[in-house]
Amino acid sequence: MTDSRKKLTDILNELGEIQEDIEQQYDEDANALWNSLSVDNQMLLFYYVIKQIADAELKDDHETYRQILYERFGFPSESYQIGMMCGFLELHNSIVKRSDQSAYREFMRERLQNDQKRTDN
């Protein structure tokens, strides 16, 4: 391995460790905040966040990941990384994929029915 590749590998490893530390601290801070709330406030926040996500993903024509973060929640651009860290981007993408698959299956079902009608005539 050349010196420049070794340096790059070392830098990337260090950045990975920093990212892990940031995620761990964010997790600890979020848990501390959550645990400081009354159960009633926890349920209100749970309701609000899940309703916003459900409306964005299921009712409002599948808003994009960025639309949900920036428009629906009003978060700044650094929320993109936070959403990735907590798994929201992965959740969003899995919902979109399932929706796309369902739409494709419905399209193919209609196409087959139309083809069948044409052959029956």
Residue pairs with C-beta under 8 A, 6 or more apart in sequence:
1 9
23 85
26 82
26 85
34 42
37 45
52 68
52 72
52 73
53 68
53 88
55 72
56 62
56 63
56 67
56 68
56 72
57 63
57 68
57 92
57 95
58 95
62 95
62 96
62 99
63 71
63 72
65 80
65 83
65 88
65 89
65 92
65 93
66 80
68 92
69 75
69 79
69 80
69 83
70 76
70 77
70 79
73 79
83 89
84 90
